[in-house]
């Protein structure tokens, strides 16, 4: 999902053609992790997956914020309410061309 050769190719495809497949993969990841994220005590493999997911979202926020803006609603639907950090990363995205007010 987040391989250095796969993710940029999908997200930089002409006409944003790779956005929908990448969105589907991220939604599937969130749906898989959702039952585990309900509890505060995560097993080590799931904790590692959670940290990797945070890193992927940070890369998306930095390099492809328009992608997060486009699909923020569907991401927030599948991210559990207890995962405030994941939701905040998705919701803090804004387009590169937009300047934030002081």
N, C-alpha and C positions, 0 to 999 in steps of 0.2 A: 504494500500500500504506500509506504513512504520511502521507497527506494529512490536514491538520488537520480536515477535515470528514468524512472517510471512517472513519478509525480509531476515533475516539470513538463514532460512530454504531454501528459494528459491535460494539464491546466494551461499550457501555452498553445494548444492546438488551435488552428485557425477557426474563427467563428465560435469559439468556446465549445466545440463539439465534444471535448473530453470532460467537460464539467459534470454532465449528468452521470456518466459512469463512475467518476470519482465520488460524487455525492452519494450514489447508491452504496458504494463500498464503505464510506464513512458512516452512513446510517446503519448498515449491517453491523459494523464494529460497535456502535453505540448500543444497538439492540442486543448484541451478544453480551456486552459488559453490564447491561442494566440490572439483571438479577444480582450480580455480585456487588454492585455499587450501592445497593440498598443498605447493606450493613457497613458499619464503620471499620470493622476488622477484616481487612482483605488478605487472602492468602498471598504468599510471595510472588507466584507467577502472575496473578491478576494485578498486583501492585506494580509490577514491572510493566505490564501492558498499559495500565493507567498512566504511568509516567511517560511511556512512549507516545500515548495518545495526546498528552499535554504538549509534548515536544512537536508533534505533527501540527497541532493547532497553533502553536507559536510560530512555526515556519509559515503556515498559511496566513496568519495575521500579519507577519512581516512582509512576505513576498507576494501573496495573492489575496489581499483583503477584500477585493471585489467578489471573489468566490464566496467568502463567508457572508458578505452582505446579501448576496443573491439568495442563499439558502439558509439564512439565519432562522427563519421561522420553523422549517422542518427539522433543523438540528435541535432547536430548543424543545420541540415536541418529543424527541427521543432521548434527550439527555435527562437523567433523573433530577428531580428537584433538589436532591441532597448534594449534587455535584455543582456547587456554586462556582468553583474555579473554572470548570469547563464552560459553563454558561456565560460567565463574564468574559472569557476569551472570545467566544463567538460574538457576543453582543458589543464588544468594544471595537469591532472592525468598522472602518469607514473607508470610502474610496480614496485612492491615492490623489486624485485631482481635487479633492475637497480640502479646504483649509479650515482647521478648527478655530473657533473664535477665542480670543484671549480671555 
